[in-house]
Amino acid sequence: MGVPVGTVHDEDVYNGKYLELCKGLNLDKNAANRAWETYQTVRENYSLDGDVSHWLACAIYVACRNVTEHTVGDTETLIEGNLVSLTRLLRLCNISLIHFIGKSKKWADMINMPTELRRKIDKLEKNFAVSMVIFKKFQPIFTAMFNNIKDDQSKFRFSKKQKVTCSAAKLFEFCWTLFVVAKSEFPNLGENLVNSYHLLLACCDYVYTNVLMADLRDLLNKSFGGLPQDFEKASYVPPSKPFCIIDYLCQHYDGITTDAKVIKEYFWKNNLKKLIEKKVLKGDPNLNLLLDVGNFDFNYKAINKRYEQYVLSVGEFDERIFLSDNANNEIGASNECTTDDLAKEMKNQKNNLFNQQTPLTGRNHLKPKIDISDESTPVKNASEMVFKIQSILTDCLPYPSDKLNTLLKSCSEMLKNEIDNLIKILGNKFCTQYCKVNSALNHDFAKKRLIMAKTWFYKLFENIIAKEAKNPKYDIKTLICHSVFHETLFACCLEMVMFAYNTERPFPWVLDALQIHPYHFYKVIEVIVRVEDKLPRDMVKHLNSVEEQVLDSLSWQSKSPLWDLIDKNHKVIPHYEDIALVTISGGAPTSNVNQMIENNRLTHKDSPVSDRFISPAPGQNAIKVVKPNSMNENRQYIPIAPKNNSASLPIVTGPLKKIGTLGLFFRKFYNLASVRMQDLCYQLSINDEDLIRKIWTCFEYVIIEHTNMMCDRHLDQILMCTIYIICRVVNWNLSFQNIMKCYRTQPQSASHIYRSVLISSRNSSQNHVQSEGQNSEQRIDLIKFYNTIFVQVVKDNALKYSTNSIDLTLSPLPAIKTQLQSPTTRRVNDRLPIYIRKLEAQVSPIKSPIKPLSYCINQSPKKDLENINMITMRTIPKKRNITDEHVNGPIAKQKTPSPPVIAKRLQGLLEERMEHNTDK
C-alpha cells in the first residue's frame, strides 16, 4: 500500500498484523493509509501498553468513521464507517466491546480527536449501555409470555436455503432483531432508556398479538396473565383483530402506559408500515400476519438482512451480539457471568450513565435514601422518577390558578398576559429545537414534555411568590416583573422533565434551545430545591450537578454575562470572607461549626429571592469589603475571621450585606472550590491546616488578581495547579500525576479537563469576547499549561508561602458543614449517632477513649450488627435487623438476653461517649 514504515518494530507490525487486519476487513487503500499514519504518529509521542492489535483497532475505527460517502445511484443515502463491521473488527483484533470503548477514549485524547467524532464514540457507548439494560429486561418478559427457549430443541444451525420455522428460540431472535431494527430507524430513541424500553414493550405486544392471531398456541406460556380470558375454554377462537397487552406489560414490568402507547402508535406502527409497504416484510395492510406459516421464513431472513445493511452503513456495533453464545467474551463480561447478569458489568464502570453520582456540594440537600431494594433497576428507577413527578403535579394545571391570577392582577392588569406570552415564546423555541429531527414523530413528545413543564412552572411560581408574600418587608413586584426569573424557572422545569425521561439531550441543551446563558441558571436552582421538598433524590443530585457545572466552567465562558458584571463592579472580585455566611480560621469543634453554618443558612433561606436577580445589590454600586467595626442593629451579621493564624472558634462580628447576584455567585463559587480543594487535600493526605490555608490563599489570589485565568477554562484546572505549586514551594513531596489520580475519584471529574486546557492568552485589557478571526483554539494538557502559563503568573506570589513568617496573612478557610471532617463519613440518621464510612479510611469517625461500636460488612460477626441494631430499635420490644421487613409472619424466637436490659446498658454507654466528645 506504499505506507511509510519507520522502525523495525513498525515494519513487523505492518507486515504482520496490520496487513492481515486490512485484508480481513476488506479495507480500502486510503482508509488503511490514514489509520497507519495515525498509529505511527501516536506511537512516536506516547507509550502504547497492551496488545498492539487493540490500538490498531482504534486507529482503523477512527479512520473509517471519518468517512461519509453517498451510495451508488442514491445521493440521499449516506454511508458512515466505510462499510467496515465494528463487530468483525473487534473479533479480528480479539478485543471486547467494553475494552474497546475504554481504549477508544484514550485514543481520542492522544490524537486530539474532533468533537463530532468524540460524540460518535459517546453515542456508541450510550447505545450499548441502553441495549444492555433493555436486553436484560427483554429476557424475563419473553419468558413470561412464551415457552422457555432453553427447552426448545430446534436451535440448530440452518443453511440460508433451509426454511426457518417459528419455534420459541427463533421467535426470541426475531423479536429482538425486529426491535433493534425499529430502534435503528429512530436515532433519538437509541440513547433514551425510557423510550427504548417502551419501544421494546410495543414490540413484545405486537409479536404476542401475531402469535395469538396465527394460533401458535404451542409457543404460549399458559401461566401468562395477559392471555385472553377464554383461552382455556374449548370455545376459544383466535382473535381476528389485534389484542393489546400494553396495559398489562406496563403494570407488571415498570412501564409508563401513556408513553408506551404513544411509542406504539407513532413510532412502532409507522416504522412497521414502512417496512411492509417497501416489501421488506410480508404482512397484511393492517400490519399483521408477520408470523403466519407462509411469511415467517421470509420475514426472519429479511429482518436480519435489513439490520446487517444498517450496521455496515453506520459503523455501529451489532446488537444481535446479545443473542450469541459467546456474548460474554465479545462484550467483555467476566467468564462466569451469564447473559442475564451482563447489565451488572456496566455498574462497575465509572462512567455508568444510569447511576447518578452525588456531587460533592449536594449532600446537604439530600434526604436519607429509603429504597435500598435489590430489585432497583435503571428502567424501574426511570419509570418511578416520572411517576413521582406526576404525583407532584397532581391536581395542577398548565396555567395560573385562581389564586395566582388574583395575585398577578394586584400587581398589574397586563402582567399575566406578559408572563403567558413569555412562556409561549420559550415553549415554541423548545418545540422547534426538539423536533429538528423526525419532527412529525417528536411533536407529540415535545408537546407532552412542554405541558408537564408548564404545569410545574406555574406550581413553583405560585409557591415561591406565596412564600415571598408572607414577609411584609419584601416587595414581590420586584421578583414578578423580572424576566430572567421567569426564563430560568421555566428552563429549570424543562430540564427536570427532560432528566426524568432519561433524555438524550443532556444539560445544557435546554438552555441552548431557549437561548438562555448558563450563568443565569444558578440563581434559581437552590430556590426550587428548597420550595419543592418532594423532589426525588436523583433529581436533587442532578440539579446540584447542574449548578456545579454552571459555577465551575459554563459561567466562565468568554461570552458569559459574568464578565460584564465584573466590569460594572470596577473589576473588583470579593474575598470569600467579604461575602461569607460563616468563616473559620482554625480548628473549631465540628459540632460548633456545623451549628453555626446551619443557623446562618436558616437566616439566608429567609432572604428575598429577588436579591438573586439584582446586581450588584439593592442600593449599591459595587460590592465592598465588609469591615468588622461596621455595625447596624437592624441587620444580621456574618463572621469575620481574625487576621492572626491561631485556631479560634467561629465568631459573628460583621453585618450580613445584601450582596446581589454577583456576590451570591462568588459565594457559591468559593464554596464549591473549597469543597473540592479540601476533598483533594484529604485524598492526598494533606492534613497540615497551615498548608491547606496557603493553598486556599493562593487560589483566592489567582481568582481576584488574575481573573482572566478562568476565562474559557475550568475551576478544577486552576485548583490542581494551585495545589501543586504550593506543595512545591513548601517542599511537600507530591507529583502532578498523583493529584490527577486523586482528582479522578471526584464525581465531576472528566479526562478532557486535564488533557485539553486552553492556552490562548487573554490580557486583562482585552475584551472577554473572542474576535471573529480567532476561531481555532490552541489547547495542551494540564502539566504543559502549568509550566508555560500558570507558573509564570503565580510564582512570585507562591514563593511568599515558602516560609512561615509572622507577617504572612492567610485567608480563612470557608466553613463547610462536614460529616465529622471526613468526606467519606456520613451520618445515617439525624436522631441517632450512627455513621457509615469506607473500610479503607484510617481515622475513626468518632473520637472517644472507648472503642466505638462498629460493623464491617462481610468481616464483622453478626453480634456486632445486632448490638448496633439494638440501639436503633430500642423502642421496639423484639429484636430484628435494620433491613428486615418480616412480611411473611412474626419474628422467630431467638435465645438472647432481655432486650430492655441490653438497651439500657448500651444507652448508658452511648451517653458516656457523647459526654466525652462534648468535653473535648
N, C-alpha and C positions, 0 to 999 in steps of 0.2 A: 504493500500500500504506500510505500515511499515515506513512511513516518520516520523522523529522525530519532535515533536511539543513542543515548548518552553513554552511561556506564555499562560494564559487563553485566551487572545485575539487571539493568533495564533491558538489555538485549535478551537475557534468558527469559525474563517475564514476557517480553513482547513475542518472541518466537514460540514460547510455550503456551502459557495460559491465555494470553490476550488474543492471539490468532484463533485459538480453539473457541474462545467465547464468541468472537465475531462470526465465525462460521456457524456455530450452533444457533445464533440469533438471526442469521442472515442479515447482518448489519451492513448498511451501505458504506461506501468509502469515506464520504465526507463526515458522517457521524463518528465513524471509527477514528478518523484522524483527530477530530476535536476532542474526543474523550481521552485519547492517548496523550495529546499535548497538555491537557489539563492535569492529568495524572502526573506527568513528569514535572510540571511546574510546582504542584503541591508537594511532591516528594523532595524537591530541592530545598523547600522552605520549612517543612515540618517532618517530624519523625512519625511515620505511619506504623503503628503497632498492629499486631494480629495478622490474619491471613490477607495476603495481597489481593486475592480474588474479591474480598469484601469491598475494598476500596475501588477496585476496578468496576464493580457493580455500581457503586455510587457515581463514578465518572461516566459510565455508559448511560445510566438512567438520566442524569442531568443533560448530557449531550442530546439524548433523544427527546426529552421533554421541552427542550428549547426550540424544537422544530414543529411548525404548524403549517400543513400543506392542504391544498384542495384536492379532492378526489378527481379522478379522470372522468370527464363528462358531466360532473356535477359541481358547479362553482359555489353552491351554497353549503355543501358539506365539508367541514374541516376535520382533518386527522391530526391528533396530537400523539406524541410518543413514537413517531417513526415506525408504527406497526410492529413495535417490539413488545412482546408479552412480558410484563413485570414478573408474573409467576414463573415463567420459564427462565428469565434472567436470574431469579433467586435460586431456582433449582440448580442451574448450571454453576452458580457461584457457591452453592452449598451454604447459604445464609438464610436464617429465618426472617420472617417479616418484621417482627418486633425488633430484632437486632439490626435489620437494615434501616428502619426508621431512625433508630438512635445514631447509626453511622452517618446517615444522610444529613442529619442536623449538624454533626461535627464537620462534615464535608462542606456544608453551606457556609459555615463560619470561616473555613480555611480558604475558600475561593471567593469570599465576599459576594455570595450569591445575590442576585437581584431580588427585590421584594416580591415581585409577582411569582417567581419560582419558589420562593420560601412559602408563599401562601399555598401553592400546589402541594408541597410536602406536608404542610399543616393540615390541609384538607384531606390528604391521603390518610394521615394519622387519625383524624376525627372520624372519617368514614369507617375506618377499620374498627375504631372503638365503638361506634354506634352499632355496626354489624355484629360485633362480638356479643354485645348485650342483647340485641334483638334475637340472635340465633339461640341464645340460652333461654329466652322466653318462648321461642317457637317450639322447642322440643316438647315441653310438658303440655302445651296447648294441643299440638298434633296428636300426642299420645292419648290425651283425654278424648279427642274426637274420633280417632281411628284406632284400629288394632295396632299392637306393638310391632314396629318394623323389625325388631330383633327376632321375632318369631316367624318372620316371613322367609320362605325358602326360595324365593325367586331372585335373590341378589347375586346373580352370576354375571359374568362378562358377556355382553351381547355384541355381535358384529353389527356394523351400521346397516347391513341389509336385512338383519333379522328383525322381525316385528316385535315391538315392545308392548307388553300387556300391562294393564293398570293393576299393579299389586300395591301393597302397603308401602314397600320400600321405594318403588318408582313414583308413587304418589307423593311421598315425602320429598323426593328430589325435585319433582315437577313443581310442587307448591313453593318450595324455597326459590327455585330458579325463576318462576313466574313473579315472585315478589321482588327479587333483585333486578329483574328487567324493568318492572314498573318503577322501582326506585331510581334506576339509572335515567329514566325519562324526565325526572324532576330533580335536578341537581340540588335545589334548595332543601329538598327533603332529606337528602343523604346525611347532612350534618346535624339534623334536628332529631333528637332522640324521641321526643313525644310524637311528632308527626310520622316518623318512620315506623314507630310501633303501631300507630293507628292504621297505617297502610298495611302492615302485616295482618292486623285483625280483619281488615277489609278483604285481604287475600284469603285468609282462612275461612271467612264467612262465604266467599264466593266458591271456593273449592268444595266446601261442605255441602252447599246448595246443589252443586253439579253432581256430587256423589249421590245425593238423595234423588235427584231427577233422573239420573242414569240407573237408578235402582241397584247400585253396587253395595247391597246391604251386608255382604261378607266383609267389607272393609270397615264397617261402622262399629264403634265401641258401644255395646248395648247399655253401658252404665253412664253414658254421657247425658248430662242434664238438659242439653239443648235439642234432644230428639223430639220429633212430633209426638203429641200426646197419644195418638192412636197407633204408634209404631208397632207395639207388641200385639195389637189385635189382628185377628185373621182378616178383618175387613179393610186393613190398611192398603191404601193406594198411593203410589209415589206421586209427589206433587208435580203439577204441570207448570207452576209458576215459581219464581224464586222464593226461597224460605229463609228469612233473615234471622240470624242469631247474634247480631251485633250487640244488642242489649245484654244478652247472657254473657258474652265474652267480656264485655266491659265490666260487668258486675263482678265476675269471678277472677279476672286477670288484670286488674288495675288499669282499666281504660277509662277514657272520658267519653261518654256516649255521644254527646253533641259533636265533638271534634271528630270522632271516628266516623260518624255518619256524613259529615262534610267531606272528609277524605274519600270516603267510598263513593259519594255522589259526583264530586267534581274532579277528583284525581283518578281514582281506580277505574270507574266506568268509562271516562273519556279516553284513557290510555288503552283499555281493552277494546273499545270500539274502533280505535285507530288501527290496532293490530289485526282485527278481523276484517276491516274494510280494505286494508292493504294485503289481505290474504296471507299474512304471516301466520295466523292461526285459523283453524277451521271452527266455525260456530254458527249459530243461527242469528238473525237480526236482533234478537233480544239478549244477545251476549251469553247464551247458554250452550249446552251440549259440547263443551270442550272435552269432557271425559267420556263421551259416547264411545262405544266399542270401535266404531269406524273412524273416529277422529283422534283418539289418544296417541296412537303411534306417531302420526304426523305432527301433532302438537308438541309432543315430548321432544322430538328431534328438532323441530323448528324453533322452539323457545331456547334451546341450548345453542343453536347456531346463531340466533339473534344476539344472545348475550356475548358469545365469543367475538362477534364483529364489534360490539361496543367496547369490550375490554381492549382489543387491539387498536381501536381508533382513538382512545383517550389515554392509554397507558396506565389505567387503573389496575389494582390488584383484583384477582378473580375471587369473588365472594363465594363461589362454589367450593372454595378450599375447605370450608367447614364441613362439607359432605365427604371429604376424603378420609380414607382410613389412616392416612399419615398426617392428619391435620395438626396433631400436637407438635411434630417436628417442624413442619413448614411454617407454622405460626410462631413458634418459639416458646411454647409452654413446656413445663417440666415433663420428664419422661413418664412420671407416674400420674400425670394429670389427665383426666378424661375430658371428652368434649363438653360434658355438662359443666365442668369447672373452669373452662377457658376464660370466662369473664373475670375470674378471681385474679388471673395473672395481671390484668390491667390495674387492679387495685394496688399492686406493688410498685407500679410506675409512678414516679414523682409527678409527671405531667398528666395524671389521670384527670380527664376533663369532666367527670361526673361527681367528683368529690370536692366540694367547696372547702378550701382551706381557710382557717381563721386568720385574718390579718393581725399583725402584732398590736395595733391600736384598737382593735374591735372587740376585745374581750369584756370591756366594761358594760357593753350594751346587751350582751348575750344572757339569756335566761338558761337555767340548768337544762341539760338535754334529758328529755323524758323517754323518747322511743329509742331503746337500745336493742331492739329485736334483731335477731339474726336474719329475719325474713326481709329486712330492708334491702331493696334493690334500686338501681338507678331509675328504672321505669316507674316503680312504685313511688319513689321519692318525688319524681317529676309530676306524677299524677296528683299526689297528695298536695303538692305545692299549689296547683291550680284549684283543687277543692278548697283549700284553706283561704285562698283569695276570694273565691266565690262566696264562702261563708262570711268573710269580712264585709263583702259588698251586698249582703242580703238586705232586701228592702231599700236599697239605694237606687237612685235613678241617674241617667247620664245628663242631667240638667239640674239647675239650682232648686233646692227645696223651698217651700213657702217661707220658712224661717230665714233662709239665706237671701231670698228675694227682698224680704222686708228690710233686712239689714243693709243690703246694697242700695235700696231706694232711699233709705235715710241718709246716705252719703251723697248720692246724685241720681237723678232720674235716668241718665244715659249710661250709667256705669255698667249695668247688667248687659246692655247691648254691646258695649265696647269689649267686655270680657268674653262674651259669646262669640263675637267676631274674631277676636284674637285666637281663641281655641279652634274656631273653624278654619282659620288660615293655617295654624300649626297642624291640624288634622289632615288637611289637604296635602301639605308637604310630606307628612308621614306616609299617606297612602300612595302618593306619586313615587316616592323612593322605594317603598315596599313592593310595589307592583312593577318595577322596572323589568324584572324577569318573569315570564309567564303571567302577564298582567291579568288575563281573564281568570286564571286559576287562583292567583293570590289575592284577588279582590275581596273575596269573602273572608279570608283570614285577616286581611288588613282591617276590614270593617269591624270584625268581631273584636280584634285587639284594641281598636280605637274606641269602641263603645265601652269596653271594660276600663280603659284608661280614663275616659271622660267621667265615668261613674266614680272612680277612685279620686279623680281630681276635685270634683265638687264636694265629695265627702270630706277629704282632707282640708280643703279650703274652708269649709264651714267650721270644722273642728278647730283649726288654727285661729280663725277670726273670733270664734266664740271664746277661746281661751284668752286672746288678747283683750277682748272687750270687758273681761271680768275686772281688769285693773283700770280704774278711772284715770290714772296718770298717763296711760298710753293712748295715743291718737291712732285709731285703726285706719283712718283715711290715708295716712302716710303709706301703710302697707298695701291697702287695697288698690291704690292708684299707681302702684309700682309695677310696670310691665314685666321687668326682669323676674319678679317674684312669681307671676303667673306662668311665664315661659318655663322657668326652671322647675316649678312644681308640676306642671303638666308633663315636661320631659322626664322627670323622675318617675311619674306614674307609668308612662310608656315603658321606661327602662325596666321597672319592676314586672310589668306584664310580660315583656319580651323575655326576661330572665326566667319567669315562672314556666314559660312554654319551651324552655331549653332552646332558645332561638339560635340560628346560625349567624345572626347579626350581633356580634358582641359589642360591648361598650368600647368606643364612644359612637357607635353607628347612629343611635337615636339623636345625639347632639348634632352630628353631621347632617342628618336628614332634616332636622329642624333649624339648622344654621344658627346654633347657639354655641358660643365658645365654652369649653370646659371650665374655664376659670369661674364662671358664674355658678357652676353646678354645686360647688361645695357648700354654698350658703344655705341650701335647703335640705340637705341630706339629714343632718342631725335633727332638724326640726321635725321631719317626717318620722324618724325612728322614735322620737320621744312622744309624739302625738298618737301614732298608730302602734299601740302596745301589743297588738295581736299578730304582728309580722312573724312569719316563720323564721327559725334560726338561720337557715341558709340564705334567706332574703336579707337579713341583717348583715350577715357576713359579706354578701355581695355588695351591699351599699357601702359598707366600711372599706371594702377593697376598691370600689369606685372612687370613694373620697381620697384614698391614699394615692391612686393614680393621678387624680387631679392635682394633689399637693406636690407629689414628688417629680412630676415631669410635664404634664399637659399644660399646667398654668405657666410654665416657664418657656413655652414656645415663643419664637421671635415675634409672632403676630398677636400675642396674648394681650388683653386689656390690662393685665397686671403692670406692664411696663409704663403705660400711660398714667396709672395711678401712682406709681413710684415717682414719675416725673412731676406730677401735680403736688406730691408731698416733698418737693425740692430734693428728690433723690435721697431722702433720709430713711434709712432702714432701722427699725427699732431693735434694741436688745430684747432678749426674751423677758428679762426682769421688768422691763418697762410696760409690758402688756400682759404679764402672767397673772393667773388667778392665785397661784401659790408658787413660791420659790424656796429652795432649801440650799444651805451651804455646807452642811456637814452631816454627821451620822446620827440623825434624829431617829428615834424609835419608829419602826414601821407603822405601828398602830396609830401613833400621833400624826404621822404624815398622811396616812390614808384617811383619818378622820378629818384633817384639815382640808384635804382635797375634796372630800365628799361635801363638806359644809359649803365650800366655795362653789362647787358645781351646782348645788341646790340654789344658791343665790344667782348663779349665772343662768340657770334654767328659767328664772322668772324675768329675765331681761327681755325687752321687746324684740320681736322678730324683725321689725323694721330696721333695727340698727345694723343688721347684717347686709342690708341693701343700700346703706348710706355711707358714702366715703368722703373724707376720711372719718368724720364723726359729726354728729349734730352740733352746730355752732362752733366747729373748729376748722382751722385751715390746714393743719398738719398734726401728725402725731408727735407729741412732745414727750421728753423723758420725765418720768414720774419722780418727783423729789420727795424724800422721806419726811420732810418737815411740813409739806403742804397738806393741810387737813381741812375737812369740811364735815360738820356734824351731820349733814343731811345725806352723806354719801356712804357707800360701802367701801371697804378697804381691801387692798391687796398687800401681801407681804413683800418687803424689800430685804434682801439678804445683806448682812454686814459685809464690809469691804475686807475684813481680815479673813484668813483661810481656816480659822479654827472651827471645829464642829459646833453646831448650835441647833436649837430647836427652831422649827418654822415660826416666824413671827408675822404679825399683821400690823403694818405701820403706814401704808400708803393708800390713797383713795383709789377706788375702782373706777377708772375713767371710761367714758363711752368712747371706745376706740374705733368704731366703724368697721366697715368691711375689710379694709387693708390691715388694720390691727388684728382682726379676727383671723384673717388668712395667715399672718405670720405667727400668731399664737398656735394655730393648728399645725403649721409647717414646722415650727420649732419642736412642738410636742412629738410629731412624727419622727423628726430627725433624732431626737433624744431617745425615743423608744428603740429605734433601730440601732443607734450607736451603742447604747447600753447592752442591748442583746448581743451585738457583735463582741463587745468587751467581755461579756460573760462567757461566750463561746471560746474566746481567745485566752481565757484565764487572766485577764487584766483586772486585778482586784484592787490595785492601788487607787484610792479615791483622788489623790492629787493628780495622778496621771490621767484619769478619766476627765477631770475638770480641765486639764491642759488641752486635751483633745477637743473638748466642747468649746473652750475659749477660742482656740484656733479656728474651729469651724464657724463660730459666730463672726470672727474677723473676716473670713472669706466671704460670707454672705453679706456683711454690712459694707465692707470696703471694696470688694470686688464682686459685686452682684452680677455683673455680666458673665462671670464664670458659670452661672447656672443657665444661661440662655441656650435653649435647644439641647440641654444636657439633663442628666438625671441626678437626683439627690444622692442616690447610693454611690454614684461615681465620686462625688465630692467627699462623702463620708469615708470611703475606703482610702482615698488618697490622704485625707487628714489623719486618720489613724496611723497610717504607715509613716508619714513624715514626722509626727510627734514621737512615735516609738523609735525612730532613727536618731533623733536629736538627743533623746534621753538614754540611748544605748540599750534599749529594750530589744532583746533578740526575737525578731518577728519577721517573717518573709511575706511578700505580697501574695504569693501562692496560698499561704495559709489563711490570709484574710479572705481571699476569694473562695476558698474551700468552706470556711465558716459562713460566708455570705450566702452560699448556695443552699444552706439549711433554712434560710428565711422564706416565708411563704410567697413573698412577692418577687423573689429572685428570678432572673432570666439571663441566659448566656449572652444575649446581644448587649446587655448593659455593660459588661466588661470586655466584650470583644469588638464593639463598634462605638467609639467615642468621637464626637465632633471635635475637629481641631481648627476649624475656620476661626480666625481671630476676629474679635469684636471689641473695639475700643469703646470706652465709656462715652466718648464724644459722638460716636456714630448712632444713627437711628437704629432701633432694635429690629426694624423690619428690613429683611434682606432686599437687596437691589434686584431688579428684574434680570440682570445679566448673571447673577450668582445662582445658577440652577444646580450645578453639580456640587455636592458636599464632599469634603475630604475627611475620611474617618480612619482611625487607628485603634489599636487595643488600649486598654486602660493603663498598662505599665508604660507604654510609649507616651501616652498623654501625660502621665505623671512626670516623666523625665523631660519632656520637651516644653510643656506649658505650666503645669501646676507648680513644680519646684521653683521655676523662675519667678513666679508671682508671690509665693508664700514663704520662701526660705528665710528672708530677713525677719519676718515675724516669728516663724517657727523656732529660730535659733534663740529667741528670748527665753524659751521654756527649757533650755538645756540645763539650767541651774535652778535651785530652789531659793531664789533671792527673796529677801523680806519685802522688797519693793515691788515684787511681781504680784499683780492683781489678777485673780482668776474669776471668771464668771461663775455664778452659782448654777448648779445643775437644775434643770426643770424637775419639778416634783411629779413623780409618776406613781399612780396607785398600783402598787405591785402586789403580787401574791407572795408575801414574805421575802421580798427582794430576789426572787428566783423566777425567771421566765418559764421554767419547766415545772413549777409547782402551782397547783390550782386547788382552791378550796371547793369542796363538793357541795356544801350546804352552808348558808349563812347562819343557821341555828346551831350547827354542830362543828366542833374543831377537828374536822376530818379533811385531810389533804391527799392529793394524788400527785405523783411526780414520776419522771423517768427513772428506770432502775439504775442507769449509769451515773446519775447525779451523785456526787460525793458528800455534799453537805446536807445534814438533816434539816427538814423544813421547820422543825420546832426546836429551839434552843432550850434545853432543860437538863438539869443534873440527873434526872431519872430517865431511863431508857423509855422512849415513847412506844405505844402500841403500833405495830406495823405489820403489813402483809404484802409479800412479794408474789405476784401471780406466777403460778407453776413452780414455786420454790418453797414457800412457807407452808407449814402444816395447817390443817383445816381448823384447828382450835384457835389460831391467831385471828382468822377471819371471824370466827364465832364470837370472840371477845369484842371485836370492833362492832359487830352486828348487835351485840348486847347493849352497847351504848346508844346506837341509833334507834333501837326498837325497845327501849326500856319502859315505854308506856304500854307495850303490848305484853300480856301475860305469858304468851307462848313464844318459844324460840324459833326463829326461821332465818333464812338467808335474805340478803338485801333484794336479790332478783327473783326470789321465789314468788310465784303467782298463787299456788295452791288452788288451782281451778278445779281439780278433779276430786277434791274432798278435804277432810280435816288433816291437820298435820299429824304425822306418825309420832307415836310416843318415843321419847329418847331418854336415856339414862343420864341425866345431868343434875347438878345441884339446883337448888331452888332459885329460879331467876331473880326474885326480888333481892336475895342476899347478894348475889354476884353484881347485880346492877347497883346496889348501894355501895359496895366496895369500889367498883370501878368509877362511880360518880365521885366518891371522895378522892380517889387517886387523880382523877381528871381535874377537880377543883384545885388540888395541891399544885399540879403542874402549871395551871393557869396563873396561880399566885406567884410562882417562881418567875414566870415570863413577864408578869406585870412589874415585879420589883426590879427587873434588870433595866 
